[in-house]
Amino acid sequence: MPPVLLASTLLLFVTLGYGSLCVASPFGNCRKCRGWGHAVTTDRKGKTKRGKDCRRCKATGKRIRVGRHLYNVAARLHRDGTR
C-alpha cells in the first residue's frame, strides 16, 4: 500500500471519528477547570476548598467542541443564505 494512500485513509478515519464524537457528544470538559466549573485551592492547613468560578465555561464545566462549533457556524450560514 503506497504511503500516500495509507495517510489519506488514516486522515479519513480520524476525521470521521471526530465528526461522530461531535455528533454524539457536542460538549466536552472545559480545559481550564478540567470539568469542575471552578478552581480548586487549598487553605493554610492544606485542606482543599472551592475556588473562584471558571470564567471560560461560566461555571458549568462544559464547553462546546471545536468541530461542533464549526458545524453550527456552517449550518447558520446556510440557513441564513437560503431564506
Protein Blocks (a to p, Z undefined) as FASTA:
>chain_A
ZZklmmmmmmmmmmmmmmmmmmmmmcccdfklnonopacdddfkopacdddddfklnono
pacdfklmmmmmmmmmmmmmmZZ
